[in-house]
Structures are given as structure tokens and as C-alpha cells.
Amino acid sequence: MTTATIARPAAPRWTSQRLSNGVAFGLLTSVLVSLLASSSAPTPLYATYQAQWGFSPVTITVIFGVYAVAVLASLLVFGSLSDHVGRRPIVLGALVVQAGVMVLFATASGLGVLLAARVAQGLATGAAAGAVGAGLVDLHAGRGPIANAAGAMAGTATGALGSALLVQLLPAPTELIYFVLMGIFLLQAIAVVAIPETSPRVPGARRALRPTLALPRQVRRALAIAAPSLVAVWALAGFYGSLGPSLAGLVAHSHSTILGGASLFVLAASGSLTVLVFHRLDPRNFALAGTALVIAGVLIVLWSVSHGSIVGFFTGTAVAGAGFGAGFQGGLRTIVSLAGPAERAGVISVAYVICYLAMGLPAILAGVLVVHGTVTTTADEFGAAVIALAALTGAGLLAGIARRRVYDQSCPTPEAA
């Protein structure tokens, strides 16, 4: 599929050139990667913060959860704003805010500042998610959904492992990763000024700021089919975001920061690779394969935790990660292809609302359960819930595929007739 030609408005006074569509596509993909990398960068540092400031295990999941809640709030308020004011201003503003948030993280002296930084980070990420995602689809309708799914997971993977490596091997563990990310955000902000604007200004920006989950009529049925898949795989992401490092350390009998970051890295990297290799599969079949892989992967992980097998743990994580990628990209492709150019940011934002609810709420619940039980018991309960969600999703997808086959047989195409 060839890249759609985007009409480029006249260049404003502060720049005389616009980047080509291909370069702009790569830049927006890198923005998505860095946004998600920054969201997972604090994960390997939670043990360090806990040792310095003496907070409880449940506080770790609260720190994780407030980010998800902030993303949700931002998606509800700013999710469709770029459909009215353009993609570029929203992305540029979010990058500048993110650079400031990295300074907050680097200079945090207590839990209050850390929570404030996570909230601000979530607000900026939520505002940018819809605009970046829609901009990618604007620039290339075929590759846009692939970049959305693979970029998000690649960012999660690189942020977790990159942060762990810097923390373990280099000085200033609670500062260096954030200053690196700050520099990346500032460079990206400068480059974003030169991308072509792919969404013309449309009246209604003030009305778009009212919290809403409005969907175009032609997308609603597809979202109802895709939503269970998104819920199942992002609950899995919440499972690893809250318990992954603890489980890896428990199985390996190690407190290595790198080992903790590696669990989330393997999950997300496997998902990203799956999207890139198998993205041409039918979206429903892809999502269905994802549910089977999630169930198999989580079962292997739970068995490995109870038997102390670190090889089994990472094998199961890789299998579950493949399911994460298949379920996320299959679900996203099902709905994004049906949205018009002026509806894409809003539709993608609704999809992310579902994803972050599925990720954030179970993670907070896991923190509460850990306080009243053990990490192993909580992992068993959380894992069983993820398996049940995936099984329900698979049953729904199978029923939908069967109905479609019956319809195709009863209403053959003129060629078949």
C-alpha cells in the first residue's frame, strides 16, 4: 500500500521547510516509543525509592495506578482535541511538558513529588496518545495501526530495560535515565515543529474538551468485538507492571535491578516483534491467536513461579508477550480502519481508555492483595483472572468468526454464485 499524499499547509514563519511524510512517520513513531519508554522507566527504580523513603508495597502499585488514572483523565478531556486544532500543536505541547516532568523525577526528594511527576506524566502521555496515533494513520493508513501497536510495546520494552541497565551499571541511578529522556523529548519537540500538519482545523475545539467517549456509529460494533481482547492483554500488562519485577526476583532469588526490568522487556519486546512479523493476518484471527498465547504463557509463568524455574518464567513471559502483541494489534486494527480522518484521534483515545482501565485497576488491586497475602498468592489470583478474561475473549471471537462464516455461506458474493 502506498503512502497517502497529505496536503501540506504553508510553512509558518518559524520554519521554511516541512519534513517528508516518510520522515514525519518515523519521527511520530519515535515519539510514541519515547513516551511509553518514559512511562516504564521508573519501574526498575521502585525498589530504590522504597528503600530510600520507606513506603509499603501497596504504595508502589498506587504510584503505578495514578499514572494510569491520569492518562485516562487526559484521554477523556484531550483525546479528540487534535481532530479540531491539528496533530502538531498537541504533540509539541506534550513533549515540552514531558521534558519538564523528567526534571521532576530527577530531583524528586519524596513520595509526594514522585506522585506529582507520575500524574503530570500521565496527563501529557494521554494528551499525546490520540494525536500521535491519529497522525500515524493519517500519514499511512496501512502502516499506522502497526506502528501504533509495535511502537507502544517497543517503548515499554526499551524504557524498562534501558532504565534497569543505567540504574545497575552507571552512577546517579535516580537521575541519569530521566536526564537522558529529557534530552530526547527536547530534540523531538524541535523536530516536530517541522512535520506536515495532517489534520485541518475544525470548529468545536472547546466542545471537544468536555469529557466524552463518543464514537462514530460505524465503529461501535467493531469496538464491542475488539474491547474484550484489549482488556485481556492490557490486564496482562498490568500484571507485569505491578508484579513482574517481584516475581522475577523471587524465582531467581536475586535483587538485580536488571532482572526486574528484563521481565517487562521480554513481555513487551515479544509483543512488538509479533506485531511486526504477523501483522498481515486477519485482525480477528490475530486477536484470537493472542488469547490462546496469553493463556498458555500465563500458565507457564505460574508453574515456573511455583517450581522456581527462571528459564520457564521468561519462556512463559515471551509466549504471553506474543499474545499481548497479537491481541492489541488485532483489536486496534479492527476499529481504526473504520474511522474517518476527522474521527481517528477520538477513536484511538477511546481504545486507550479501555487499555489503561484494564491495566491500572488490576495493578492497584494487586498491591492491596500483596499487603494481605504473599506475592506468590497474588500472582496466582491475578494470573487466574487474566486467563479467565482471555478465555472469555477467545469464546467471543470464535462466536463472531462462526457467525461471519454462516453469513458468508448464506449470502455468497456474485462471483461465488
VEXROSE-44605 format. One record per residue (C-alpha): residue number from 1; residue in one letter; z, x, y. Coordinates in pm, whole numbers, m for minus. Each point is the difference from the previous one (the first is absolute). Example, Ala and Ser with C-alpha at 12.3 -4.5 7.8 and 13.67 -1.06 7.14 Angstrom:
{atom 1, 'a', {780, 1230, m450}}
{atom 2, 's', {m66, 137, 344}}
% end
This chain:
{atom 1, 'm', {0, 0, 0}}
{atom 2, 't', {m94, 138, 337}}
{atom 3, 't', {241, 23, 289}}
{atom 4, 'a', {m30, m293, 236}}
{atom 5, 't', {m122, 91, 347}}
{atom 6, 'i', {268, m59, 261}}
{atom 7, 'a', {m96, m85, 355}}
{atom 8, 'r', {170, 256, 221}}
{atom 9, 'p', {117, m99, 345}}
{atom 10, 'a', {m53, 231, 294}}
{atom 11, 'a', {232, 299, m4}}
{atom 12, 'p', {295, m30, 239}}
{atom 13, 'r', {65, 253, 274}}
{atom 14, 'w', {241, 221, m194}}
{atom 15, 't', {m258, 89, m268}}
{atom 16, 's', {m376, 45, 1}}
{atom 17, 'q', {m58, m15, m377}}
{atom 18, 'r', {74, m219, m294}}
{atom 19, 'l', {53, 121, m356}}
{atom 20, 's', {m257, m102, m259}}
{atom 21, 'n', {91, m287, m231}}
{atom 22, 'g', {46, 238, m292}}
{atom 23, 'v', {238, 228, 189}}
{atom 24, 'a', {188, m300, 140}}
{atom 25, 'f', {38, m137, m355}}
{atom 26, 'g', {148, 332, m116}}
{atom 27, 'l', {232, 13, 300}}
{atom 28, 'l', {133, m352, m55}}
{atom 29, 't', {55, 77, m367}}
{atom 30, 's', {200, 310, 100}}
{atom 31, 'v', {206, m214, 239}}
{atom 32, 'l', {85, m238, m285}}
{atom 33, 'v', {97, 295, m222}}
{atom 34, 's', {225, 155, 267}}
{atom 35, 'l', {167, m333, 84}}
{atom 36, 'l', {95, m57, m364}}
{atom 37, 'a', {91, 367, m45}}
{atom 38, 's', {248, m26, 284}}
{atom 39, 's', {153, m311, m157}}
{atom 40, 's', {70, 181, m329}}
{atom 41, 'a', {95, 336, 157}}
{atom 42, 'p', {372, m88, 41}}
{atom 43, 't', {36, m97, m369}}
{atom 44, 'p', {77, 353, m134}}
{atom 45, 'l', {244, 50, 289}}
{atom 46, 'y', {228, m295, m75}}
{atom 47, 'a', {227, 210, m221}}
{atom 48, 't', {28, 256, 282}}
{atom 49, 'y', {86, m268, 254}}
{atom 50, 'q', {250, m153, m240}}
{atom 51, 'a', {175, 337, m46}}
{atom 52, 'q', {9, 65, 376}}
{atom 53, 'w', {113, m341, 117}}
{atom 54, 'g', {182, m135, m306}}
{atom 55, 'f', {m158, m344, m34}}
{atom 56, 's', {m13, m203, m324}}
{atom 57, 'p', {m296, m45, m239}}
{atom 58, 'v', {m58, m353, 128}}
{atom 59, 't', {m56, 144, 348}}
{atom 60, 'i', {m299, 194, m132}}
{atom 61, 't', {m170, m321, m106}}
{atom 62, 'v', {92, m160, 334}}
{atom 63, 'i', {m178, 289, 176}}
{atom 64, 'f', {m296, m62, m228}}
{atom 65, 'g', {19, m376, 52}}
{atom 66, 'v', {21, m8, 381}}
{atom 67, 'y', {m331, 183, 14}}
{atom 68, 'a', {m163, m270, m213}}
{atom 69, 'v', {155, m276, 213}}
{atom 70, 'a', {m123, 167, 319}}
{atom 71, 'v', {m351, 29, m144}}
{atom 72, 'l', {11, m370, m87}}
{atom 73, 'a', {112, m99, 349}}
{atom 74, 's', {m271, 215, 157}}
{atom 75, 'l', {m270, m141, m228}}
{atom 76, 'l', {100, m354, 93}}
{atom 77, 'v', {m10, 71, 374}}
{atom 78, 'f', {m271, 265, 39}}
{atom 79, 'g', {m197, m43, m325}}
{atom 80, 's', {m303, m179, 147}}
{atom 81, 'l', {22, 140, 354}}
{atom 82, 's', {m282, 250, m57}}
{atom 83, 'd', {m233, m293, m76}}
{atom 84, 'h', {40, m86, 370}}
{atom 85, 'v', {53, 328, 190}}
{atom 86, 'g', {m189, 238, m229}}
{atom 87, 'r', {101, 245, m274}}
{atom 88, 'r', {18, 317, 210}}
{atom 89, 'p', {282, m95, 245}}
{atom 90, 'i', {228, m116, m282}}
{atom 91, 'v', {m56, 311, m214}}
{atom 92, 'l', {42, 232, 299}}
{atom 93, 'g', {324, m165, 109}}
{atom 94, 'a', {143, 9, m352}}
{atom 95, 'l', {m73, 372, m37}}
{atom 96, 'v', {173, 84, 329}}
{atom 97, 'v', {305, m203, m106}}
{atom 98, 'q', {1, 171, m340}}
{atom 99, 'a', {0, 342, 163}}
{atom 100, 'g', {310, m102, 197}}
{atom 101, 'v', {165, m136, m313}}
{atom 102, 'm', {m42, 338, m171}}
{atom 103, 'v', {206, 154, 281}}
{atom 104, 'l', {272, m260, m68}}
{atom 105, 'f', {5, 94, m368}}
{atom 106, 'a', {8, 374, 73}}
{atom 107, 't', {293, m32, 241}}
{atom 108, 'a', {197, m269, m187}}
{atom 109, 's', {372, 72, 3}}
{atom 110, 'g', {125, m304, m186}}
{atom 111, 'l', {m80, m315, m190}}
{atom 112, 'g', {m58, m209, 314}}
{atom 113, 'v', {m282, 223, 127}}
{atom 114, 'l', {m153, 14, m348}}
{atom 115, 'l', {m6, m379, m23}}
{atom 116, 'a', {m147, m30, 350}}
{atom 117, 'a', {m274, 247, m93}}
{atom 118, 'r', {m85, m194, m316}}
{atom 119, 'v', {m24, m326, 195}}
{atom 120, 'a', {m226, 155, 266}}
{atom 121, 'q', {m209, 161, m274}}
{atom 122, 'g', {m40, m334, m175}}
{atom 123, 'l', {m104, m176, 321}}
{atom 124, 'a', {m266, 262, 75}}
{atom 125, 't', {m132, 2, m357}}
{atom 126, 'g', {m19, m378, m14}}
{atom 127, 'a', {m190, m15, 328}}
{atom 128, 'a', {m249, 261, m119}}
{atom 129, 'a', {m48, m124, m358}}
{atom 130, 'g', {m214, m301, 82}}
{atom 131, 'a', {m203, 181, 267}}
{atom 132, 'v', {m71, 308, m214}}
{atom 133, 'g', {m79, m207, m308}}
{atom 134, 'a', {m235, m230, 190}}
{atom 135, 'g', {m164, 294, 176}}
{atom 136, 'l', {m81, 161, m336}}
{atom 137, 'v', {m163, m321, m126}}
{atom 138, 'd', {m187, m36, 332}}
{atom 139, 'l', {m146, 348, m40}}
{atom 140, 'h', {m93, m41, m367}}
{atom 141, 'a', {41, m335, m174}}
{atom 142, 'g', {m31, 156, m346}}
{atom 143, 'r', {219, 307, 35}}
{atom 144, 'g', {255, m154, 240}}
{atom 145, 'p', {215, m178, m264}}
{atom 146, 'i', {m12, 312, m219}}
{atom 147, 'a', {120, 221, 286}}
{atom 148, 'n', {273, m251, 83}}
{atom 149, 'a', {144, 7, m351}}
{atom 150, 'a', {m58, 368, m84}}
{atom 151, 'g', {107, 120, 346}}
{atom 152, 'a', {328, m191, m7}}
{atom 153, 'm', {94, 140, m340}}
{atom 154, 'a', {m121, 351, 79}}
{atom 155, 'g', {217, m3, 312}}
{atom 156, 't', {304, m113, m197}}
{atom 157, 'a', {m64, 276, m253}}
{atom 158, 't', {m54, 286, 245}}
{atom 159, 'g', {293, m103, 219}}
{atom 160, 'a', {247, m6, m287}}
{atom 161, 'l', {m103, 328, m162}}
{atom 162, 'g', {m83, 183, 324}}
{atom 163, 's', {340, m85, 142}}
{atom 164, 'a', {173, 106, m322}}
{atom 165, 'l', {m179, 337, m2}}
{atom 166, 'l', {83, 72, 364}}
{atom 167, 'v', {362, m104, m51}}
{atom 168, 'q', {43, 214, m314}}
{atom 169, 'l', {m194, 311, 99}}
{atom 170, 'l', {11, 36, 379}}
{atom 171, 'p', {274, 8, 266}}
{atom 172, 'a', {110, m292, 221}}
{atom 173, 'p', {m38, m262, m278}}
{atom 174, 't', {82, m299, 221}}
{atom 175, 'e', {m224, 109, 287}}
{atom 176, 'l', {m313, 186, m113}}
{atom 177, 'i', {m179, m287, m179}}
{atom 178, 'y', {38, m224, 303}}
{atom 179, 'f', {m134, 255, 247}}
{atom 180, 'v', {m301, 56, m228}}
{atom 181, 'l', {m66, m374, m7}}
{atom 182, 'm', {49, m26, 376}}
{atom 183, 'g', {m273, 259, 54}}
{atom 184, 'i', {m234, m188, m234}}
{atom 185, 'f', {58, m329, 180}}
{atom 186, 'l', {m68, 154, 342}}
{atom 187, 'l', {m324, 160, m120}}
{atom 188, 'q', {m111, m328, m153}}
{atom 189, 'a', {83, m188, 321}}
{atom 190, 'i', {m226, 234, 199}}
{atom 191, 'a', {m283, m51, m252}}
{atom 192, 'v', {41, m379, m14}}
{atom 193, 'v', {m92, m21, 370}}
{atom 194, 'a', {m356, 90, m104}}
{atom 195, 'i', {m54, m245, m288}}
{atom 196, 'p', {m249, m285, 50}}
{atom 197, 'e', {166, m336, 67}}
{atom 198, 't', {m102, m230, m286}}
{atom 199, 's', {162, m322, 120}}
{atom 200, 'p', {m97, m154, 336}}
{atom 201, 'r', {264, m154, 222}}
{atom 202, 'v', {60, m364, m87}}
{atom 203, 'p', {217, m242, 204}}
{atom 204, 'g', {334, m100, m149}}
{atom 205, 'a', {195, 327, m9}}
{atom 206, 'r', {317, m160, 137}}
{atom 207, 'r', {m20, m281, m254}}
{atom 208, 'a', {m52, 256, m276}}
{atom 209, 'l', {344, 149, 75}}
{atom 210, 'r', {172, m312, m130}}
{atom 211, 'p', {132, 71, m351}}
{atom 212, 't', {m243, m162, m239}}
{atom 213, 'l', {m149, 29, m346}}
{atom 214, 'a', {m313, m203, 74}}
{atom 215, 'l', {m289, 62, m240}}
{atom 216, 'p', {m365, m99, 16}}
{atom 217, 'r', {m73, m288, m236}}
{atom 218, 'q', {m244, 199, m213}}
{atom 219, 'v', {265, 265, m75}}
{atom 220, 'r', {291, m220, m105}}
{atom 221, 'r', {m96, m64, m360}}
{atom 222, 'a', {m88, 365, m56}}
{atom 223, 'l', {336, 107, 146}}
{atom 224, 'a', {184, m241, m229}}
{atom 225, 'i', {m170, 173, m295}}
{atom 226, 'a', {59, 353, 132}}
{atom 227, 'a', {358, m42, 125}}
{atom 228, 'p', {177, 25, m340}}
{atom 229, 's', {m179, 328, m70}}
{atom 230, 'l', {105, 139, 338}}
{atom 231, 'v', {361, m112, m55}}
{atom 232, 'a', {22, 157, m346}}
{atom 233, 'v', {m136, 342, 94}}
{atom 234, 'w', {191, 30, 327}}
{atom 235, 'a', {323, m97, m172}}
{atom 236, 'l', {m76, 303, m217}}
{atom 237, 'a', {m36, 209, 317}}
{atom 238, 'g', {340, m127, 115}}
{atom 239, 'f', {143, 94, m339}}
{atom 240, 'y', {m112, 361, 49}}
{atom 241, 'g', {79, 12, 370}}
{atom 242, 's', {362, m91, m62}}
{atom 243, 'l', {76, 132, m351}}
{atom 244, 'g', {m278, 249, m84}}
{atom 245, 'p', {170, 321, 123}}
{atom 246, 's', {335, m99, m158}}
{atom 247, 'l', {m161, m79, m334}}
{atom 248, 'a', {m201, 324, m5}}
{atom 249, 'g', {313, 201, 74}}
{atom 250, 'l', {199, m191, m260}}
{atom 251, 'v', {m257, 57, m276}}
{atom 252, 'a', {m54, 368, 86}}
{atom 253, 'h', {370, 70, 73}}
{atom 254, 's', {m110, 156, 328}}
{atom 255, 'h', {64, m48, 372}}
{atom 256, 's', {m334, 156, 98}}
{atom 257, 't', {m149, m156, 313}}
{atom 258, 'i', {m348, 79, m128}}
{atom 259, 'l', {65, m190, m322}}
{atom 260, 'g', {111, m304, 199}}
{atom 261, 'g', {m313, 5, 216}}
{atom 262, 'a', {m219, 57, m305}}
{atom 263, 's', {79, m341, m150}}
{atom 264, 'l', {m139, m190, 298}}
{atom 265, 'f', {m287, 250, 26}}
{atom 266, 'v', {m111, m53, m361}}
{atom 267, 'l', {16, m378, 38}}
{atom 268, 'a', {m203, m12, 322}}
{atom 269, 'a', {m242, 281, m89}}
{atom 270, 's', {m83, m165, m332}}
{atom 271, 'g', {m62, m327, 183}}
{atom 272, 's', {m224, 163, 259}}
{atom 273, 'l', {m203, 182, m266}}
{atom 274, 't', {m42, m323, m198}}
{atom 275, 'v', {m140, m178, 306}}
{atom 276, 'l', {m250, 278, 70}}
{atom 277, 'v', {m124, 23, m360}}
{atom 278, 'f', {m13, m369, m100}}
{atom 279, 'h', {m57, m182, 330}}
{atom 280, 'r', {m333, m147, m118}}
{atom 281, 'l', {168, m222, m260}}
{atom 282, 'd', {15, m373, 62}}
{atom 283, 'p', {307, m61, 224}}
{atom 284, 'r', {166, m254, m232}}
{atom 285, 'n', {m56, 212, m310}}
{atom 286, 'f', {130, 304, 192}}
{atom 287, 'a', {315, m187, 102}}
{atom 288, 'l', {45, m126, m358}}
{atom 289, 'a', {m20, 356, m135}}
{atom 290, 'g', {256, 95, 263}}
{atom 291, 't', {257, m248, m132}}
{atom 292, 'a', {m37, 135, m354}}
{atom 293, 'l', {41, 358, 120}}
{atom 294, 'v', {307, m90, 209}}
{atom 295, 'i', {168, m161, m303}}
{atom 296, 'a', {m81, 295, m227}}
{atom 297, 'g', {104, 259, 258}}
{atom 298, 'v', {335, m160, 84}}
{atom 299, 'l', {83, m40, m370}}
{atom 300, 'i', {m68, 371, m55}}
{atom 301, 'v', {213, 91, 301}}
{atom 302, 'l', {296, m212, m113}}
{atom 303, 'w', {m21, 146, m352}}
{atom 304, 's', {m11, 351, 147}}
{atom 305, 'v', {307, m59, 216}}
{atom 306, 's', {202, m120, m299}}
{atom 307, 'h', {m120, 291, m218}}
{atom 308, 'g', {12, 273, 265}}
{atom 309, 's', {m370, 89, m16}}
{atom 310, 'i', {m133, 142, 328}}
{atom 311, 'v', {m352, 30, m147}}
{atom 312, 'g', {9, m366, m98}}
{atom 313, 'f', {135, m93, 343}}
{atom 314, 'f', {m292, 157, 186}}
{atom 315, 't', {m252, m123, m258}}
{atom 316, 'g', {124, m355, 48}}
{atom 317, 't', {m3, 49, 376}}
{atom 318, 'a', {m365, 109, m10}}
{atom 319, 'v', {m96, m302, m215}}
{atom 320, 'a', {191, m237, 230}}
{atom 321, 'g', {m161, 170, 301}}
{atom 322, 'a', {m346, m74, m140}}
{atom 323, 'g', {109, m364, m22}}
{atom 324, 'f', {123, 17, 359}}
{atom 325, 'g', {m339, 120, 120}}
{atom 326, 'a', {m198, m250, m206}}
{atom 327, 'g', {214, m298, 97}}
{atom 328, 'f', {10, 87, 370}}
{atom 329, 'q', {m369, 76, 44}}
{atom 330, 'g', {m112, m287, m222}}
{atom 331, 'g', {212, m245, 197}}
{atom 332, 'l', {m106, 140, 338}}
{atom 333, 'r', {m371, m10, m82}}
{atom 334, 't', {31, m361, m109}}
{atom 335, 'i', {99, m115, 347}}
{atom 336, 'v', {m139, 248, 255}}
{atom 337, 's', {m362, m63, m99}}
{atom 338, 'l', {36, m365, 101}}
{atom 339, 'a', {130, 60, 353}}
{atom 340, 'g', {m229, 10, 302}}
{atom 341, 'p', {3, 294, 246}}
{atom 342, 'a', {228, m184, 246}}
{atom 343, 'e', {241, m98, m279}}
{atom 344, 'r', {42, 325, m193}}
{atom 345, 'a', {307, 144, 173}}
{atom 346, 'g', {189, m327, m40}}
{atom 347, 'v', {m93, m36, m367}}
{atom 348, 'i', {90, 361, m83}}
{atom 349, 's', {329, m44, 186}}
{atom 350, 'v', {87, m305, m212}}
{atom 351, 'a', {m71, 204, m313}}
{atom 352, 'y', {233, 274, 123}}
{atom 353, 'v', {270, m257, 79}}
{atom 354, 'i', {m7, m102, m366}}
{atom 355, 'c', {3, 365, m111}}
{atom 356, 'y', {296, 104, 217}}
{atom 357, 'l', {204, m306, m92}}
{atom 358, 'a', {m57, 84, m365}}
{atom 359, 'm', {97, 363, 61}}
{atom 360, 'g', {290, m34, 245}}
{atom 361, 'l', {212, m286, m135}}
{atom 362, 'p', {27, 128, m360}}
{atom 363, 'a', {83, 348, 128}}
{atom 364, 'i', {294, m131, 202}}
{atom 365, 'l', {114, m206, m299}}
{atom 366, 'a', {m15, 313, m216}}
{atom 367, 'g', {237, 176, 240}}
{atom 368, 'v', {249, m282, m29}}
{atom 369, 'l', {m22, 4, m380}}
{atom 370, 'v', {55, 378, m13}}
{atom 371, 'v', {331, m40, 186}}
{atom 372, 'h', {123, m248, m261}}
{atom 373, 'g', {m148, 174, m304}}
{atom 374, 't', {m186, 316, m91}}
{atom 375, 'v', {m341, 139, 86}}
{atom 376, 't', {m111, m42, m362}}
{atom 377, 't', {112, m364, m20}}
{atom 378, 't', {m165, m78, 333}}
{atom 379, 'a', {m322, 168, m113}}
{atom 380, 'd', {m2, m214, m316}}
{atom 381, 'e', {48, m320, 201}}
{atom 382, 'f', {m253, 97, 267}}
{atom 383, 'g', {m250, 115, m260}}
{atom 384, 'a', {34, m325, m194}}
{atom 385, 'a', {m68, m195, 320}}
{atom 386, 'v', {m313, 206, 74}}
{atom 387, 'i', {m124, m55, m358}}
{atom 388, 'a', {58, m375, 30}}
{atom 389, 'l', {m190, m13, 331}}
{atom 390, 'a', {m288, 196, m147}}
{atom 391, 'a', {m10, m225, m307}}
{atom 392, 'l', {m12, m315, 213}}
{atom 393, 't', {m272, 157, 213}}
{atom 394, 'g', {m201, 88, m310}}
{atom 395, 'a', {31, m353, m137}}
{atom 396, 'g', {m122, m144, 329}}
{atom 397, 'l', {m294, 238, 19}}
{atom 398, 'l', {m100, m74, m361}}
{atom 399, 'a', {9, m374, 72}}
{atom 400, 'g', {m217, 50, 310}}
{atom 401, 'i', {m253, 212, m190}}
{atom 402, 'a', {m16, m260, m279}}
{atom 403, 'r', {m59, m280, 252}}
{atom 404, 'r', {m279, 198, 164}}
{atom 405, 'r', {m172, 56, m336}}
{atom 406, 'v', {18, m371, m82}}
{atom 407, 'y', {m148, m82, 338}}
{atom 408, 'd', {m280, 255, m42}}
{atom 409, 'q', {m87, m146, m341}}
{atom 410, 's', {1, m359, 122}}
{atom 411, 'c', {m193, 80, 322}}
{atom 412, 'p', {m259, 262, m99}}
{atom 413, 't', {m214, 169, 262}}
{atom 414, 'p', {m365, m110, 30}}
{atom 415, 'e', {m106, 325, m166}}
{atom 416, 'a', {231, m62, m298}}
{atom 417, 'a', {m116, m359, m29}}
% end
